[in-house]
């Protein structure tokens, strides 16, 4: 009974070794490696130990590998979306206090008199004439300025020129008209093709010589715009 068990165990071990060698051979064949029989018997964790085998790469051994997107060759009149996200904040404070004070007293003690082509002393019988003056000037000014502006929008621009060094000159315009309200946006600048993102967009901070012009028109604009007289008064400050 024990001999029968030993034969069965020996048979199972042989089947297990055969299955293991077959599995190793199939795995090696799937990887594209050609190995000699005695190399198959040896086990190693290094893929670089096989002579003549190509180097391991993600494209050959990874099932989830995605090849990187090749850079796009841009030409004239191609479109690029500019993501304008500009924020500015200015805080200025000023305080000035100026004060001037002057006192003066002048006395004329001696004078001369012209008589017969001669200069003779002229005594001041009524006393020496005097002159006293006092001046005081005080000026105080205090000012404070705090501004905050933000602009966030997307504008599709067209490549209008390609410089010899490869930089791109872009220009884009966007106009929106809703009833009597209108918005017009104009964007120009120069960009480096390497700063263009894979989704064909570029950040405004990577645009050189960036110029963004935004114009509004309609009832909302008429509600807060300044007239010509108010503009003149703000510029010249007559009062």
C-alpha positions in Angstrom: 0.0 0.0 0.0 2.9 2.3 0.8 4.6 1.3 -2.5 1.5 2.3 -4.4 1.5 5.7 -2.8 5.1 6.3 -3.6 4.5 5.5 -7.3 1.6 7.8 -7.4 3.6 10.6 -5.7 6.4 10.1 -8.1 4.0 10.2 -11.1 2.5 13.5 -9.8 6.0 15.0 -9.4 6.9 14.2 -12.9 3.7 15.6 -14.3 4.2 18.8 -12.2 7.7 19.2 -13.5 6.6 18.7 -17.1 3.8 21.2 -16.7 6.2 23.7 -15.2 8.7 23.3 -18.0 5.9 23.7 -20.6 4.7 26.9 -18.9 8.2 28.4 -18.8 8.7 27.5 -22.5 5.4 29.2 -23.5 6.2 32.3 -21.4 9.6 32.6 -23.1 8.2 32.0 -26.5 5.5 34.7 -25.9 8.2 37.2 -24.9 10.1 36.5 -28.2 13.1 35.0 -26.5 15.0 32.1 -28.0 16.7 29.9 -25.3 18.6 26.7 -25.4 17.3 23.7 -23.4 19.8 24.0 -20.6 19.0 27.8 -20.4 15.3 26.9 -19.9 16.2 24.7 -16.9 18.0 27.5 -15.2 15.9 30.1 -13.4 16.9 33.8 -13.0 15.1 37.0 -12.3 17.1 39.1 -14.7 15.9 39.7 -18.3 19.3 41.0 -19.3 21.1 37.7 -18.8 20.0 36.2 -22.1 22.6 36.7 -24.9 21.2 38.1 -28.1 17.8 39.1 -26.6 16.5 42.6 -27.3 16.5 45.0 -24.3 13.3 45.1 -22.2 11.1 48.1 -22.9 7.6 49.1 -21.7 6.2 48.8 -25.2 7.1 45.0 -25.2 6.3 44.0 -21.7 3.5 46.3 -20.5 -0.1 45.5 -21.5 -1.3 49.0 -20.5 1.5 50.9 -22.4 0.3 53.9 -24.4 2.8 55.4 -26.9 3.4 59.2 -26.3 1.7 61.6 -28.6 4.0 62.9 -31.2 4.5 66.7 -31.3 2.3 68.3 -33.9 3.9 70.2 -36.8 2.3 73.5 -36.9 1.8 75.5 -40.1 0.4 78.8 -41.2 -3.3 79.3 -40.4 -3.4 76.5 -37.9 -5.5 77.2 -34.8 -4.2 77.3 -31.2 -6.4 78.0 -28.1 -5.0 80.5 -25.7 -6.1 80.2 -22.1 -6.1 83.8 -20.8 -5.9 83.8 -16.9 -4.5 87.1 -15.7 -4.8 88.5 -12.2 -3.4 91.8 -11.0 -3.6 93.4 -7.6 -2.2 96.8 -6.7 -2.1 98.4 -3.2 -0.6 101.8 -2.7 -0.6 104.0 0.3 0.8 107.5 0.7 1.0 110.0 3.5 2.6 113.5 3.3 2.8 116.2 5.9 4.7 119.4 5.0 4.9 122.6 7.1 6.9 125.8 6.5 7.2 128.8 8.8 9.3 132.0 8.2 9.7 135.1 10.4 11.5 138.3 9.2 12.2 141.8 10.6 14.0 144.4 8.6 15.2 147.9 10.0 16.5 150.8 7.9 18.9 152.6 10.3 20.9 154.8 7.9 19.9 156.5 4.7 21.4 159.0 2.3 20.2 162.2 0.7 21.2 163.7 -2.7 21.6 167.4 -2.4 23.6 169.6 -4.9 25.2 166.7 -6.6 26.4 165.6 -3.2 25.4 162.7 -1.0 24.9 163.6 2.6 23.5 161.6 5.5 19.7 161.8 5.9 18.8 161.4 9.6 15.5 159.7 10.2 13.7 162.2 12.4 10.6 160.0 12.7 12.6 157.0 13.7 14.1 154.2 11.7 11.7 152.6 9.3 11.1 148.9 10.1 9.5 146.0 8.2 8.3 142.8 9.8 6.8 139.8 8.1 5.6 136.4 9.1 4.7 133.5 6.7 3.3 130.1 7.5 2.5 127.3 5.0 1.1 124.0 6.0 0.2 121.2 3.5 -1.0 117.7 4.4 -2.1 115.0 2.0 -3.1 111.4 2.5 -4.0 108.9 -0.2 -4.8 105.2 -0.5 -5.3 103.1 -3.7 -6.4 99.5 -3.9 -7.3 97.9 -7.2 -7.9 94.2 -8.1 -8.6 92.9 -11.6 -9.0 89.5 -13.1 -9.6 88.1 -16.6 -10.2 84.5 -17.5 -11.3 83.4 -21.0 -10.4 81.1 -23.9 -9.7 82.5 -27.4 -8.9 80.4 -30.5 -6.0 82.1 -32.3 -4.6 81.6 -35.8 -0.9 81.2 -36.7 -0.2 84.2 -38.8 3.6 84.0 -39.1 6.4 81.5 -38.4 9.7 83.1 -37.4 13.1 81.6 -38.7 13.8 80.3 -35.1 10.5 78.4 -35.1 8.5 80.7 -32.8 4.9 81.3 -33.8 3.0 84.6 -34.1 -0.6 84.2 -33.3 -3.7 86.4 -33.6 -7.2 85.8 -32.6 -10.5 87.7 -32.3 -13.8 86.9 -30.7 -17.0 88.8 -30.8 -20.2 88.1 -29.0 -23.5 89.9 -29.5 -26.5 89.3 -27.3 -29.4 91.6 -28.0 -27.9 95.0 -27.5 -24.9 93.9 -25.5 -21.7 93.2 -27.3 -18.2 91.9 -26.2 -15.2 92.0 -28.4 -11.9 90.3 -27.5 -8.6 90.6 -29.4 -5.5 88.6 -28.6 -2.0 88.7 -30.1 1.4 87.4 -29.1 4.4 85.1 -29.8 4.7 81.6 -28.5 7.3 78.8 -28.5 5.9 75.5 -30.0 7.3 73.6 -27.0 5.0 75.4 -24.6 1.9 74.1 -26.5 0.1 71.4 -24.4 -1.1 68.1 -25.8 -4.7 69.4 -26.1 -3.5 72.1 -28.5 -3.7 74.9 -25.8 -1.2 77.3 -24.4 -1.3 79.3 -21.2 -1.2 83.1 -21.4 1.8 83.2 -19.1 3.8 81.5 -21.8 2.8 84.0 -24.5 5.5 86.7 -25.2 4.4 90.2 -26.1 0.9 89.3 -25.0 -1.7 91.9 -25.9 -5.3 91.4 -24.8 -8.0 94.0 -25.7 -11.5 93.7 -24.4 -14.3 96.1 -25.5 -17.8 96.2 -24.3 -20.9 97.9 -25.5 -24.6 98.1 -24.6 -26.8 99.2 -21.7 -24.5 97.8 -19.1 -21.5 99.7 -20.5 -23.5 102.9 -20.8 -24.4 102.6 -17.1 -20.9 103.1 -15.8 -18.9 104.7 -18.6 -17.6 108.3 -18.1 -18.6 111.2 -20.3 -16.1 113.4 -22.1 -16.4 116.2 -19.5 -15.8 113.9 -16.6 -12.8 112.4 -18.5 -11.4 115.9 -19.0 -11.9 116.8 -15.3 -10.2 113.6 -14.1 -7.3 114.2 -16.4 -6.6 117.9 -15.7 -8.0 118.1 -12.1 -9.2 121.7 -12.3 -10.4 121.7 -8.7 
